[in-house]
Amino acid sequence: MATKKRAASSSFSSSSSKYGLAPWLAIAALVLLIDQLTKITVVRLFSYGESQAVTSFFNLVLIYNKGAAFSFLSTESGWQRYLFTGLGIAAALFITFLLKRHAGQRMFCTALALILGGAIGNVVDRIAYGHVIDFLDFYVRNWHWPAFNIADSAICVGAVLFVIDELRRVNK
């Protein structure tokens, strides 16, 4: 039985990896493009700190984040920009290696491609502006989640897909 599974898995990998990195890099590039276009649009339409209600639980707001997720280390003196830029570049290189190595594993690579596109989107911001542009503000009553962007969303969706893929793999 294990031999049959391994053989089926092997044929799936070789048939779906015939395009190699191309589909996964295309997903990452699409995430990067959407992320950067939305950030450019918000920067052109809003002043820093300006907010526009969209629904009863969602605003668009222009915020700059010099830290990491949820503004972690954002009040530091500036060294965090270089740390998070370096970590983002290192993560992008490692993810590209994993994508090449596992190109036939669809959910795993989709997850990694989303994370890659998001990581590069935030690295572009750090290099170009010295901070990440955040603009999505969700809230319940007076409690707001920290503002985030499309890159952050792609990273979170990728992380969820990664966990689902691992749970599926463990349960086989």
LUMLUMBA-201536 format. One line per 4 residues: number of its first residue (from 1); their letters; for each residue x, y, z of N, C-alpha, C, CB. Coordinates in Angstrom, 1 decimal, m for minus. Atoms other than C-alpha are relative to their C-alpha. Last residue first. Glycine has a CB too. Layout:
BEGIN
NUM	A	X Y Z X Y Z X Y Z X Y Z | ...
END
This chain:
BEGIN
172	KNVR	0.0 1.0 1.0 m2.5 10.3 5.3 0.6 m1.3 0.4 0.8 0.5 m1.2 | 1.2 0.9 m0.1 m3.4 12.4 8.4 0.0 m1.1 m1.1 m1.2 0.8 m0.1 | m0.1 0.8 m1.2 0.1 13.9 8.7 m1.1 m1.0 0.1 0.0 0.9 1.2 | m1.1 0.9 0.2 0.0 15.2 5.1 0.2 m1.0 1.2 1.3 0.7 m0.2
168	RLED	0.4 1.0 1.0 m3.4 16.7 5.5 1.1 m1.1 m0.2 m0.3 0.6 m1.4 | 1.0 0.9 m0.7 m2.3 18.4 8.7 m0.5 m1.0 m1.0 m1.2 0.9 0.5 | m0.7 0.9 m1.0 0.8 19.7 6.9 m1.0 m0.9 0.7 0.8 0.9 1.0 | m0.8 0.9 0.7 m1.2 21.1 4.0 0.7 m1.0 0.9 1.0 0.7 m0.9
164	IVFL	1.0 1.0 0.6 m3.7 22.7 6.3 0.7 m1.0 m0.8 m1.0 0.7 m0.9 | 0.5 0.8 m1.1 m0.8 24.4 8.2 m1.0 m1.1 m0.5 m0.7 0.9 1.1 | m1.2 0.8 m0.4 0.8 25.7 5.0 m0.4 m1.0 1.1 1.2 0.9 0.4 | m0.1 1.1 1.0 m2.6 26.9 3.7 1.1 m1.0 0.4 0.2 0.5 m1.4
160	VAGV	1.2 0.9 m0.3 m3.0 28.9 7.0 0.0 m1.2 m1.0 m1.3 0.8 m0.2 | m0.3 0.8 m1.3 0.5 30.3 6.6 m1.1 m0.9 0.3 0.2 1.0 1.1 | m1.0 1.0 0.2 m0.2 31.3 3.0 0.4 m0.9 1.2 1.3 0.6 m0.6 | 0.7 1.1 0.7 m3.4 33.0 4.0 1.0 m1.1 m0.4 m0.6 0.6 m1.3
156	CIAS	0.9 0.7 m0.9 m1.4 35.0 6.6 m0.8 m1.2 m0.7 m1.0 0.9 0.6 | m0.8 0.8 m0.9 1.4 35.9 4.2 m0.9 m0.8 1.0 1.0 0.9 0.8 | m0.5 1.2 0.8 m1.1 36.9 1.5 0.9 m0.9 0.9 0.8 0.5 m1.2 | 1.1 0.9 0.3 m2.9 39.2 4.0 0.5 m1.3 m0.7 m1.1 0.6 m0.8
152	DAIN	0.2 0.6 m1.2 0.4 40.8 5.1 m1.1 m1.1 m0.1 m0.4 1.0 1.1 | m1.1 0.9 m0.2 1.2 41.5 1.5 m0.2 m0.8 1.3 1.3 0.8 0.1 | 0.2 1.2 0.8 m2.3 42.9 1.0 1.1 m1.0 0.2 m0.1 0.4 m1.5 | 0.1 m0.2 1.5 m1.9 45.4 3.8 m0.2 m1.3 m0.7 1.3 0.7 m0.5
148	FAPW	m0.9 0.9 0.8 m2.2 45.7 7.6 m0.2 0.3 m1.5 m0.3 m1.5 0.3 | 0.2 m0.2 1.4 m3.7 48.0 10.3 1.0 m0.9 m0.7 0.2 1.5 m0.5 | m1.0 m0.8 0.6 m3.5 46.6 13.8 m0.2 0.1 m1.5 1.5 m0.5 0.4 | m1.2 0.8 0.2 m6.8 45.1 14.8 1.0 1.0 m0.5 m0.3 m1.2 m1.1
144	HWNR	m0.6 0.1 1.3 m9.1 47.7 16.1 1.1 m1.0 0.0 0.4 1.4 m0.5 | m1.2 0.8 0.0 m11.3 47.5 19.2 0.4 m0.2 m1.4 m0.2 m1.3 0.8 | m1.2 m0.9 m0.1 m13.8 50.4 19.5 1.3 m0.7 0.0 m0.1 0.9 1.2 | 0.2 m1.2 m0.9 m16.8 48.5 18.2 1.2 0.9 0.0 m0.4 m0.5 1.4
140	VYFD	1.3 0.4 m0.6 m15.3 45.5 16.3 m0.2 1.1 1.1 0.0 m1.5 0.6 | 0.2 m0.3 m1.4 m12.5 46.6 14.0 m1.4 m0.5 0.4 0.1 1.5 0.3 | 1.2 0.7 m0.4 m10.8 46.1 10.7 m0.2 0.2 1.5 0.1 m1.5 m0.4 | 0.3 m0.2 m1.4 m8.3 48.6 9.3 m1.3 m0.7 0.3 0.0 1.5 0.4
136	LFDI	1.2 0.7 m0.3 m6.6 47.9 6.0 m0.3 0.0 1.5 0.0 m1.5 m0.6 | 1.2 m0.8 0.3 m4.1 50.6 5.1 m1.3 m0.7 0.3 0.0 0.4 m1.4 | 1.1 0.8 m0.4 m0.5 49.6 5.9 m1.3 0.9 m0.2 0.1 m0.4 1.5 | 1.3 m0.7 0.1 2.5 51.0 4.2 m1.1 m1.0 0.3 m0.1 0.6 m1.5
132	VHGY	1.0 0.7 0.8 5.7 49.4 5.4 m1.3 0.8 0.0 m0.2 m1.5 0.6 | 1.1 0.5 m0.8 8.6 51.6 6.5 m0.9 m0.8 m0.9 m0.8 1.1 0.8 | m0.5 0.1 m1.4 12.0 52.9 5.3 m1.1 m0.5 0.9 0.5 1.3 0.4 | 0.6 m1.0 m0.9 10.3 54.1 2.1 0.6 0.0 1.4 m1.5 m0.1 0.0
128	AIRD	0.4 m1.2 0.7 11.9 52.3 m0.9 m0.4 1.1 1.0 m1.2 m0.3 m0.9 | m1.1 m0.6 0.8 13.8 49.6 0.9 m0.3 1.3 m0.5 0.4 m1.0 m1.1 | m1.1 m0.3 m0.9 11.2 48.9 3.6 1.2 0.7 m0.7 0.5 m1.2 0.8 | 0.4 m1.2 m0.8 8.4 49.1 1.1 1.1 0.4 0.9 m1.2 m0.3 0.8
124	VVNG	0.0 m1.1 0.9 10.1 46.6 m1.3 m0.3 1.3 0.7 m1.0 m0.2 m1.2 | m1.4 m0.4 0.2 10.7 44.3 1.6 0.2 1.2 m0.9 0.9 m1.2 m0.5 | m0.4 m0.8 m1.1 7.0 44.4 2.4 1.5 0.4 0.0 m0.3 m0.8 1.3 | 0.7 m1.3 0.0 6.1 43.3 m1.1 0.3 0.9 1.2 m1.5 m0.3 0.1
120	IAGG	m0.7 m0.9 0.9 8.9 40.7 m1.1 m0.8 1.4 0.0 0.0 m0.6 m1.4 | m1.3 m0.4 m0.6 7.5 39.1 2.0 0.7 1.0 m0.9 0.9 m1.3 0.2 | 0.3 m0.9 m1.1 3.9 39.1 0.6 1.3 0.5 0.6 m0.8 m0.6 1.1 | 0.5 m1.3 0.6 4.9 37.6 m2.7 m0.2 1.0 1.1 m1.3 m0.3 m0.7
116	LILA	m1.1 m0.7 0.7 7.0 34.9 m0.9 m0.4 1.3 m0.6 0.5 m0.9 m1.2 | m0.9 m0.6 m1.0 4.2 34.1 1.6 1.2 0.7 m0.7 0.6 m1.2 0.9 | 0.7 m1.1 m0.6 1.7 33.6 m1.3 0.9 0.7 1.1 m1.3 m0.4 0.7 | 0.1 m1.1 1.0 4.2 31.5 m3.2 m0.7 1.2 0.6 m0.7 m0.5 m1.3
112	LATC	m1.3 m0.7 0.0 4.9 29.4 m0.1 0.0 1.1 m1.0 1.1 m1.0 m0.4 | m0.3 m0.7 m1.3 1.3 28.6 0.4 1.3 0.8 0.0 0.0 m1.0 1.2 | 0.9 m1.1 0.0 0.8 27.8 m3.3 0.2 0.8 1.3 m1.5 m0.4 m0.1 | m0.7 m1.0 0.8 3.9 25.6 m3.1 m0.9 1.3 m0.1 0.3 m0.5 m1.4
108	FMRQ	m1.2 m0.5 m0.7 2.5 23.6 m0.2 0.6 1.1 m0.8 1.0 m1.2 0.1 | 0.4 m0.9 m1.1 m0.9 23.4 m1.8 1.2 0.5 0.7 m0.9 m0.8 1.0 | 0.8 m1.2 0.3 0.4 22.2 m5.1 m0.3 0.9 1.1 m1.2 m0.4 m0.7 | 0.9 0.1 m1.1 3.3 19.8 m4.3 m0.9 1.3 0.0 0.7 m0.1 1.4
104	GAHR	1.1 0.8 0.2 5.0 19.4 m7.6 m1.1 m0.1 1.1 0.4 m1.4 m0.4 | 0.9 m0.7 1.0 7.4 22.3 m7.3 m1.3 m0.8 m0.3 0.8 0.2 m1.3 | 1.3 0.6 m0.2 8.9 20.8 m4.1 m1.0 0.5 m1.0 m0.5 0.2 1.4 | m0.2 1.3 m0.5 12.7 21.5 m4.6 m1.4 m0.8 0.0 0.6 0.0 1.4
100	KLLF	m0.7 0.8 1.1 12.2 24.6 m6.7 0.0 m1.5 0.4 1.4 0.5 m0.2 | 0.9 0.1 1.1 9.6 26.0 m4.3 0.6 m0.8 m1.1 m0.3 1.4 m0.5 | 1.0 1.0 m0.3 11.8 25.2 m1.3 m1.0 m0.2 m1.2 m0.8 0.4 1.2 | m0.7 1.4 m0.1 14.8 27.0 m2.8 m1.1 m1.1 0.2 1.1 0.0 1.1
96	TIFL	m0.2 0.3 1.4 12.5 30.0 m3.7 0.7 m1.4 m0.1 0.9 1.1 m0.6 | 1.2 0.4 0.6 11.3 30.0 m0.1 0.1 m0.4 m1.4 m1.1 1.1 0.2 | 0.3 1.3 m0.5 14.8 30.1 1.2 m1.2 m0.6 m0.6 0.0 0.0 1.6 | m0.9 1.0 0.6 15.7 33.0 m1.0 m0.3 m1.4 0.4 1.5 0.4 0.4
92	AAAI	0.3 0.1 1.5 12.6 34.9 m0.1 0.9 m1.0 m0.6 0.0 1.4 m0.6 | 1.2 0.8 0.1 13.1 34.2 3.7 m0.3 m0.2 m1.5 m1.2 0.6 0.7 | m0.4 1.4 m0.3 16.7 35.6 3.4 m1.2 m1.0 m0.1 0.6 m0.1 1.5 | m0.8 0.5 1.1 15.4 38.7 1.7 0.4 m1.4 0.2 1.2 0.9 m0.2
88	GLGT	0.8 0.2 1.1 12.7 39.2 4.3 0.7 m0.5 m1.2 m0.7 1.3 m0.4 | 0.8 1.2 m0.3 15.1 38.6 7.2 m1.0 m0.3 m1.2 m0.8 0.2 1.3 | m0.9 1.1 0.1 17.5 41.2 5.7 m0.8 m1.3 0.2 1.1 0.0 1.0 | m0.3 0.1 1.4 14.7 43.7 5.3 0.9 m1.2 m0.3 0.8 1.3 m0.5
84	FLYR	1.2 0.6 0.6 13.4 43.0 8.8 0.2 m0.1 m1.5 m1.2 0.8 0.3 | 0.2 1.4 m0.5 16.9 43.5 10.3 m1.2 m0.6 m0.8 m0.3 0.0 1.5 | m1.0 0.8 0.6 17.6 46.6 8.2 m0.1 m1.5 0.4 1.4 0.5 0.4 | 0.2 0.0 1.5 14.4 48.3 9.1 1.0 m0.9 m0.7 0.2 1.5 m0.5
80	QWGS	0.9 1.0 0.4 14.8 47.2 12.7 m0.3 0.0 m1.5 m1.3 0.1 0.8 | m0.8 1.2 0.4 17.9 49.4 13.1 m0.9 m1.2 m0.5 0.8 m0.5 1.2 | m0.2 0.1 1.5 15.7 52.4 12.9 0.7 m1.2 m0.4 0.7 1.2 m0.5 | m0.7 m1.2 0.6 15.6 53.8 16.5 0.2 m0.1 m1.5 1.3 0.1 0.7
76	ETSL	m1.4 0.0 m0.1 12.9 51.4 17.9 0.7 1.1 m0.8 0.6 m1.4 m0.3 | m0.5 m1.2 m0.7 9.3 52.4 18.2 1.5 0.0 0.2 m0.7 0.1 1.3 | 0.2 m1.2 0.9 8.1 49.9 15.5 0.5 1.3 0.7 m1.4 0.2 m0.3 | m1.3 m0.7 0.0 9.6 46.9 17.4 m0.1 1.3 m0.8 1.1 m0.8 m0.6
72	FSFA	m1.0 0.5 m0.9 6.4 44.8 16.7 1.3 0.8 m0.3 0.2 m1.5 m0.1 | m0.8 m1.1 m0.4 3.9 47.0 14.8 1.1 m0.4 1.0 m0.8 1.1 0.6 | 0.6 m0.7 m1.1 1.4 44.2 14.6 0.9 1.0 0.6 m0.4 m1.1 1.0 | 1.5 0.3 m0.2 3.7 42.3 12.3 m0.5 0.6 1.3 m0.2 m1.5 0.0
68	AGKN	0.5 1.2 0.7 7.1 44.0 11.9 m1.5 m0.2 0.3 0.8 m1.3 0.5 | m0.3 1.3 m0.7 8.3 47.4 12.8 m0.4 m1.1 m0.9 m0.7 0.0 1.3 | m1.5 0.2 0.0 8.5 50.7 10.9 0.4 m1.3 0.6 0.6 1.2 0.7 | m0.5 0.9 m1.0 4.8 50.6 10.1 1.5 m0.2 m0.1 m0.8 m1.3 0.0
64	YILV	m1.3 0.5 0.3 3.3 53.6 8.3 0.5 m0.9 1.1 1.0 1.2 m0.3 | m0.9 0.1 m1.1 m0.4 54.2 8.4 1.3 m0.6 m0.5 m0.6 m1.0 1.1 | m1.4 0.0 0.3 m2.9 55.3 5.8 0.9 0.0 1.2 0.3 1.1 m1.0 | m0.7 m1.0 m0.8 m6.5 54.3 6.7 1.5 m0.1 m0.5 m0.1 m0.3 1.5
60	LNFF	m1.3 m0.2 0.7 m9.2 52.4 4.8 0.7 1.1 0.8 m0.2 0.3 m1.5 | m0.4 m1.3 0.5 m11.9 51.5 7.3 1.2 m0.2 m0.9 0.4 0.9 1.2 | m1.2 m0.1 0.9 m13.8 48.3 8.1 0.2 1.4 m0.5 m0.1 m1.0 m1.2 | m1.1 0.7 m0.7 m16.4 47.1 10.7 1.4 0.2 m0.7 m0.3 m1.4 0.1
56	STVA	0.1 m0.2 m1.5 m19.5 49.3 10.0 1.2 m0.7 0.7 m1.3 m0.5 0.5 | 1.1 0.7 m0.5 m18.4 49.5 6.3 0.0 0.2 1.5 0.1 m1.6 m0.2 | 0.5 0.8 1.2 m16.1 51.6 4.2 m1.2 m0.8 0.4 1.1 m0.9 m0.6 | 0.8 1.2 m0.3 m15.1 54.3 6.7 m0.5 m0.6 m1.3 m1.2 0.4 0.9
52	QSEG	1.3 0.0 0.7 m12.3 56.5 5.4 m0.8 m1.2 0.4 0.2 0.2 m1.5 | 0.8 1.2 0.0 m9.2 57.3 7.6 m1.4 0.2 m0.8 m0.3 m0.5 1.4 | 1.3 m0.2 0.5 m6.4 59.8 7.3 m0.8 m1.3 m0.1 0.0 0.7 m1.3 | 1.0 0.0 m1.1 m3.4 59.0 9.5 m1.4 0.2 m0.5 0.4 1.0 0.9
48	YSFL	m0.4 0.9 m1.1 m0.9 60.0 6.7 m1.0 0.1 1.2 1.4 0.3 0.6 | m1.1 m0.6 m0.7 m2.8 61.7 3.9 0.3 m0.9 1.2 m0.3 1.5 0.6 | 0.1 m0.3 m1.4 m4.9 59.6 1.6 1.2 0.7 0.6 m0.2 m1.3 0.9 | 1.3 m0.5 m0.4 m5.5 59.2 m2.1 m0.2 0.5 1.4 m1.0 m1.1 m0.2
44	RVVT	0.4 m1.1 0.8 m2.0 59.0 m3.5 m1.3 0.6 0.5 m0.1 m0.4 m1.4 | m0.9 m1.1 m0.3 m0.7 56.8 m0.6 m0.4 1.3 m0.8 1.5 m0.4 m0.4 | 0.4 m0.6 m1.3 m3.8 54.6 m0.9 0.9 1.2 0.3 0.2 m1.1 1.1 | 1.3 m0.7 0.1 m3.2 54.1 m4.7 m0.4 0.6 1.4 m1.1 m1.1 m0.3
40	IKTL	m0.2 m1.2 0.8 0.5 53.3 m4.3 m1.3 0.8 m0.1 0.5 m0.3 m1.4 | m0.7 m0.9 m0.8 m0.3 50.8 m1.6 0.2 1.3 m0.7 1.4 m0.6 0.4 | 0.9 m0.5 m1.0 m2.9 49.1 m3.7 0.7 1.0 0.9 m0.6 m1.2 0.8 | 1.0 m0.9 0.6 m0.6 48.9 m6.7 m1.0 0.5 1.0 m0.8 m0.8 m1.1
36	QDIL	m0.6 m1.3 0.3 2.2 47.5 m4.6 m1.0 1.0 m0.6 1.2 m0.2 m0.9 | m0.4 m0.6 m1.3 0.2 44.7 m3.0 0.5 1.4 m0.3 1.1 m0.8 0.7 | 1.2 m0.5 m0.7 m1.5 43.8 m6.3 0.3 0.8 1.3 m1.0 m1.2 0.3 | 0.7 m1.1 0.9 1.8 43.6 m8.1 m1.2 0.6 0.7 m0.3 m0.6 m1.4
32	LVLA	m0.8 m1.2 0.0 3.5 41.6 m5.3 m0.6 1.2 m0.7 1.5 m0.3 m0.5 | 0.1 m0.6 m1.4 0.7 39.2 m5.0 0.7 1.3 0.1 0.4 m1.1 1.1 | 1.3 m0.6 0.0 0.8 38.7 m8.8 m0.3 0.6 1.4 m1.0 m1.1 m0.3 | m0.1 m1.3 0.8 4.6 38.2 m8.7 m1.4 0.7 0.0 0.5 m0.2 m1.4
28	AIAL	m0.7 m0.9 m0.8 4.2 35.5 m6.0 0.1 1.4 m0.6 1.4 m0.4 0.3 | 0.9 m0.3 m1.2 1.6 33.7 m8.0 0.6 1.1 0.9 m0.3 m1.3 0.8 | 1.1 m0.8 0.5 3.8 33.9 m11.1 m1.0 0.4 1.1 m0.7 m0.7 m1.2 | m0.5 m1.4 0.1 6.8 32.7 m9.1 m1.0 0.9 m0.6 1.3 0.0 m0.8
24	WPAL	m0.1 m0.5 m1.4 4.7 29.6 m8.2 0.6 1.5 0.0 0.9 m0.9 0.8 | 1.3 m0.3 m0.5 3.6 29.0 m11.8 0.1 0.6 1.4 m0.9 m1.3 0.1 | 0.7 m1.1 0.7 7.2 29.4 m13.2 m1.4 0.3 0.6 m0.2 m0.4 m1.4 | 0.3 m1.2 m0.8 9.1 27.4 m10.6 m1.0 1.0 m0.6 1.3 0.7 0.3
20	GYKS	m1.0 m0.4 m1.0 9.1 24.1 m12.4 m0.5 1.1 0.9 1.3 0.3 m0.6 | m0.2 m1.4 0.2 6.7 23.9 m15.4 1.0 0.6 1.1 m1.3 0.8 0.1 | m0.7 m0.2 1.3 7.0 20.1 m15.5 0.2 1.5 m0.3 m0.9 m0.6 m1.1 | m1.2 m0.9 m0.1 6.3 20.1 m11.8 0.7 0.2 m1.3 1.0 m0.6 1.0
16	SSSS	0.4 m1.4 m0.3 2.7 18.9 m12.1 1.2 0.9 0.2 m0.8 0.0 1.3 | 0.9 m0.6 1.0 3.6 15.7 m14.0 m0.3 1.5 0.3 m1.3 m0.8 m0.1 | m0.7 m0.2 1.3 6.7 14.8 m12.0 m0.9 0.7 m1.0 0.5 m1.3 m0.5 | m1.1 m1.0 m0.1 5.1 15.4 m8.6 0.6 0.3 m1.4 1.0 m0.4 1.0
12	FSSS	0.6 m1.3 m0.2 1.9 13.6 m9.4 1.0 1.1 0.0 m0.9 0.0 1.3 | 0.5 m0.4 1.3 3.9 10.6 m10.7 m0.7 1.3 0.0 m1.0 m1.1 m0.6 | m1.1 m0.3 0.9 5.9 10.5 m7.5 m0.5 0.4 m1.4 0.9 m1.3 m0.1 | m0.5 m1.3 m0.4 2.8 10.8 m5.3 1.1 0.4 m0.9 0.5 m0.1 1.5
8	AARK	1.0 m1.0 0.4 1.2 7.9 m7.1 0.5 1.4 0.3 m1.4 m0.2 0.7 | 0.0 0.0 1.5 4.3 5.8 m6.8 m1.0 1.1 m0.5 m0.3 m1.4 m0.6 | m1.3 m0.6 0.4 4.7 6.6 m3.1 0.0 0.2 m1.5 1.2 m0.8 0.5 | 0.1 m1.4 m0.4 1.0 5.8 m2.4 1.3 0.8 m0.5 m0.1 0.2 1.5
4	KTAM	1.0 m0.7 0.9 1.3 2.6 m4.3 m0.1 1.4 0.3 m1.4 m0.7 0.1 | m0.7 m0.1 1.3 4.5 1.6 m2.4 m1.0 0.7 m1.0 0.4 m1.4 m0.5 | m0.9 m1.1 0.0 2.8 2.4 0.9 0.7 0.2 m1.3 1.0 m0.2 1.1 | 0.8 m1.2 0.0 0.0 0.0 0.0 0.9 1.3 0.0 m0.9 0.0 1.2
END
